[in-house]
Amino acid sequence: MAIVAATLALFVWKGLRRSKTDFHKQTGCGCDGAPKVNFVVTGRKGERPTVMMKD
């Protein structure tokens, strides 16, 4: 029973503790300086879809 309680306490501690690493700074994802490009996917039933970029 003590092992289950210790494991539960560890999971709760990990969930409540704030992470020291920032995902957006570390990977470069979510940059506001990146250009915004809209993609439009069109197609009809039975045909191959077409992908177009809109500025």
N, C-alpha and C positions, 0 to 999 in steps of 0.2 A: 504494500500500500504506500510505503514511503517513496518508492521509485515512481509511482504514478503521480504522487503529489509533487515531487521534485520536477518531473517532466512538465506537468501542467504549469508550475511556477515559472519554469524556463520559457515556455511558449508565451505566457502572459507578459513576462519581462521583455522579451524580444518584440512583442507587438506594441507595447507602450513606449519603448525607448525610441527616441528620434534617431534617424540615420545620419551619420556624419558625412556621407557622400551624397552629392546631388546628381541625379541621373542626367538632367539636361546639360549640366556643365561638363560631365564626364564623357558623354557620348556625342555631344554636339547636336542632339535632336532638339527640336523646339526653338530654334533660333528665330528671333524676330527679324533679323536682317535678310533672311532668305526671301527671294521673290515668290509672290503668290501666283500660282498657275492653276487654272481650273481645267479639269479634264471633263469632256463630255463624251459619253458612250452612247452611240446610237446603233440601231439594228432592228431588223424585222424578224419575225418568226421564221426559222428555217434558214436565215442568211447569217453570214459571218458579221459579228459586231465591228463597228468602226469607232476608233478612239481619236478624238480631236482635242487639241489644246487651244484654250481661249486665253487671251491676254487680258 
